[in-house]
């Protein structure tokens, strides 16, 4: 009897599960990238780039029905025809939710954020108190991918995702995953730039957030920094050409929910190092490339006198470049640049290194912590970095 009952349940179960509040793939518009820009009268312009479900080269809305006028046709051609299979939509409303609702109401598919790979904020918005509420709202939406990377750009955010195209013969969602993973291994973008992590850091009160900083390639106006590493600059100023029109390099750093500064690619790599989250196995220090033989050991702590301390221990092997530098020279350079980085974070009122998470351990209650005036103590604290480097 039990065997018969189980067989009947197995036959009935698929029928019960199918169609119960589910959403068919054909009725979904899968959003890959979302951009938010300020609009007049305090409203927001939300732009999304999504799978169109077609490989036709026609622009958005050109799969049937009445043909658009010549001006609209020309604009759609410039924005859409260069990338078959994707569609760009935008709407302006008082909030992201209402803008997306407007897009859903005027599009014959339901917007689905489960495949969202990047959330791009214009720098103008990121520098205001609106940044955190916007990210919270996006994160709270049904099926929104909490692992999407948060990006800040000095450009128009909508134009930024319009320029974002897949390369190397893969779809855009996979390309962005590979791109962010590759940049993370190089330590040229911050390690905790996912949507959920950025929101958590903004809200924590003990650690500040760092998002990815990105801009369009402006090869004709590259920022030359004599005597500094090639990656010690911001995106949009790299002396290079590439099919990729956007450059992801460095960090947008926050104090609470407001962006207060930027870090270059080299400074971001150093931030990864002093927080113990460096992933690169072949760092370039000065004009020499090394291989990390053993996991780098990093101790980050607050001294008894309130000094912000970092001790780094590294074992390296030279694999390319100049061999005239000693271990003491490399250690001295790391110490000098790390001190400069921590002082830059202090000046921006940004505790991206997470010293507040250590300081709070000395208080029994939240009320005591809030009365401690840690923010003032952090900004004025002395900094000490020591490095023990061995070149094998």
PEFENLIN-V586013 format. One record per backbone hydrogen bond with DSSP energy under -0.5 kcal/mol. NH is the residue of the N-H (numbers start at 1). CO is the residue of the C=O. E is the energy in kcal/mol with one decimal. If there is no record, write none. Layout:
NH_CO_E ; NH_CO_E
This chain:
5_1_-2.6 ; 6_2_-2.3 ; 7_3_-1.8 ; 8_4_-2.3 ; 9_5_-2.2 ; 10_6_-2.2 ; 11_7_-1.5 ; 12_8_-1.9 ; 13_9_-2.7 ; 14_10_-0.7 ; 16_12_-1.8 ; 17_13_-2.2 ; 18_14_-2.0 ; 20_17_-1.0 ; 21_19_-1.5 ; 27_24_-0.9 ; 28_25_-1.7 ; 29_110_-2.9 ; 30_28_-0.6 ; 31_29_-0.6 ; 31_112_-2.5 ; 32_49_-3.0 ; 33_49_-1.7 ; 34_118_-2.1 ; 35_47_-3.1 ; 36_120_-2.4 ; 37_45_-2.3 ; 39_43_-2.6 ; 42_39_-0.7 ; 43_40_-1.4 ; 44_93_-3.1 ; 45_37_-2.8 ; 46_44_-0.6 ; 46_91_-2.8 ; 47_35_-2.7 ; 47_45_-0.5 ; 48_89_-2.9 ; 49_33_-2.6 ; 50_48_-0.5 ; 50_87_-2.7 ; 51_30_-2.1 ; 52_85_-2.6 ; 53_85_-0.7 ; 62_59_-1.6 ; 73_69_-2.8 ; 74_70_-2.3 ; 75_71_-2.2 ; 76_72_-2.9 ; 77_73_-2.1 ; 78_74_-1.8 ; 79_75_-1.7 ; 80_76_-3.1 ; 81_76_-0.8 ; 81_77_-0.7 ; 83_80_-1.9 ; 85_56_-0.7 ; 86_83_-1.2 ; 87_50_-2.7 ; 89_48_-2.3 ; 91_46_-2.0 ; 93_44_-2.2 ; 99_95_-2.0 ; 100_96_-2.8 ; 101_97_-2.2 ; 102_98_-2.0 ; 103_99_-1.9 ; 104_100_-2.5 ; 105_101_-2.1 ; 106_102_-1.1 ; 107_104_-0.7 ; 110_27_-3.1 ; 112_29_-2.6 ; 113_142_-0.6 ; 116_113_-1.4 ; 117_32_-3.1 ; 118_32_-1.1 ; 119_149_-2.8 ; 120_34_-3.3 ; 120_118_-0.5 ; 121_119_-0.5 ; 121_151_-3.0 ; 122_36_-1.7 ; 123_153_-2.5 ; 125_122_-0.6 ; 126_122_-2.4 ; 127_123_-1.8 ; 128_125_-2.1 ; 131_125_-0.5 ; 131_128_-1.3 ; 132_257_-0.6 ; 133_129_-0.7 ; 134_130_-2.1 ; 135_131_-2.3 ; 136_132_-2.7 ; 137_133_-2.3 ; 138_134_-2.2 ; 139_135_-2.6 ; 140_136_-1.9 ; 141_137_-0.6 ; 141_138_-1.1 ; 144_141_-2.0 ; 145_113_-1.7 ; 146_144_-0.7 ; 148_145_-1.5 ; 149_117_-2.6 ; 150_193_-2.9 ; 151_119_-3.1 ; 151_149_-0.5 ; 152_212_-2.9 ; 153_121_-2.2 ; 154_214_-0.6 ; 160_156_-1.9 ; 161_157_-1.9 ; 162_158_-1.5 ; 163_159_-1.7 ; 165_163_-0.9 ; 170_167_-1.0 ; 175_171_-2.6 ; 176_172_-2.6 ; 177_173_-1.7 ; 178_174_-2.5 ; 179_175_-2.8 ; 180_176_-2.7 ; 181_177_-2.0 ; 182_178_-2.4 ; 183_179_-2.5 ; 184_180_-2.0 ; 185_181_-1.8 ; 186_182_-1.2 ; 187_183_-0.6 ; 187_184_-0.8 ; 188_183_-1.8 ; 189_183_-0.6 ; 193_190_-0.5 ; 195_148_-2.6 ; 196_146_-2.3 ; 198_194_-2.9 ; 199_195_-2.1 ; 200_196_-2.2 ; 201_197_-2.3 ; 202_198_-2.3 ; 203_199_-1.9 ; 204_200_-1.1 ; 205_201_-0.7 ; 208_351_-1.6 ; 211_252_-2.6 ; 212_150_-2.4 ; 213_250_-1.6 ; 214_152_-2.3 ; 215_247_-2.0 ; 217_245_-3.1 ; 221_218_-2.2 ; 222_219_-1.0 ; 223_237_-0.6 ; 224_222_-0.7 ; 225_223_-0.5 ; 226_224_-0.5 ; 228_225_-1.6 ; 232_229_-1.7 ; 233_231_-1.8 ; 235_249_-0.8 ; 237_234_-1.2 ; 240_238_-2.2 ; 245_243_-0.5 ; 247_215_-3.3 ; 249_213_-2.2 ; 249_247_-0.6 ; 250_188_-3.0 ; 251_263_-1.8 ; 252_211_-2.5 ; 253_251_-0.6 ; 253_261_-2.1 ; 254_209_-2.2 ; 255_258_-3.0 ; 258_255_-1.5 ; 259_126_-3.1 ; 260_253_-2.6 ; 261_253_-1.2 ; 263_251_-2.4 ; 265_231_-0.9 ; 265_233_-1.6 ; 266_231_-1.2 ; 268_264_-2.2 ; 269_265_-2.0 ; 270_266_-1.9 ; 271_267_-2.1 ; 272_268_-2.3 ; 273_269_-1.7 ; 274_270_-2.6 ; 275_271_-1.5 ; 276_273_-1.5 ; 277_272_-2.5 ; 278_272_-0.8 ; 285_283_-0.6 ; 285_288_-2.5 ; 286_284_-0.5 ; 288_285_-1.5 ; 289_320_-2.8 ; 290_283_-2.9 ; 291_317_-2.6 ; 292_281_-2.4 ; 293_291_-0.6 ; 293_315_-2.3 ; 294_315_-0.6 ; 297_313_-2.1 ; 298_296_-0.5 ; 299_311_-2.7 ; 300_298_-0.5 ; 301_309_-2.0 ; 303_301_-0.5 ; 303_307_-3.0 ; 306_303_-2.1 ; 308_382_-2.8 ; 309_301_-2.9 ; 309_307_-0.8 ; 310_384_-1.8 ; 311_299_-2.6 ; 312_386_-2.5 ; 313_297_-2.7 ; 314_388_-2.4 ; 316_390_-3.5 ; 317_291_-1.6 ; 319_289_-2.8 ; 320_289_-1.6 ; 322_287_-1.0 ; 330_326_-2.0 ; 331_327_-2.6 ; 332_328_-2.4 ; 333_329_-2.1 ; 334_330_-2.3 ; 335_331_-2.5 ; 336_332_-2.3 ; 337_333_-2.6 ; 338_334_-2.3 ; 339_335_-2.0 ; 340_336_-1.9 ; 341_337_-2.1 ; 342_338_-2.5 ; 343_339_-2.3 ; 344_340_-1.9 ; 345_341_-2.3 ; 346_342_-2.2 ; 347_343_-2.2 ; 348_344_-1.5 ; 349_346_-1.6 ; 350_345_-2.8 ; 351_349_-0.5 ; 352_350_-0.5 ; 354_351_-1.3 ; 357_206_-0.9 ; 358_354_-0.6 ; 358_355_-0.9 ; 359_355_-2.4 ; 360_356_-2.1 ; 361_358_-0.9 ; 362_359_-1.6 ; 363_360_-1.7 ; 369_365_-1.7 ; 370_366_-2.6 ; 371_367_-1.6 ; 372_368_-0.5 ; 372_369_-1.1 ; 373_370_-0.5 ; 377_373_-1.8 ; 378_374_-3.1 ; 379_375_-1.9 ; 380_376_-1.4 ; 381_377_-0.7 ; 381_378_-0.8 ; 384_308_-2.6 ; 386_310_-2.6 ; 388_312_-3.4 ; 389_387_-0.6 ; 390_314_-2.1 ; 392_316_-3.6 ; 392_390_-0.7
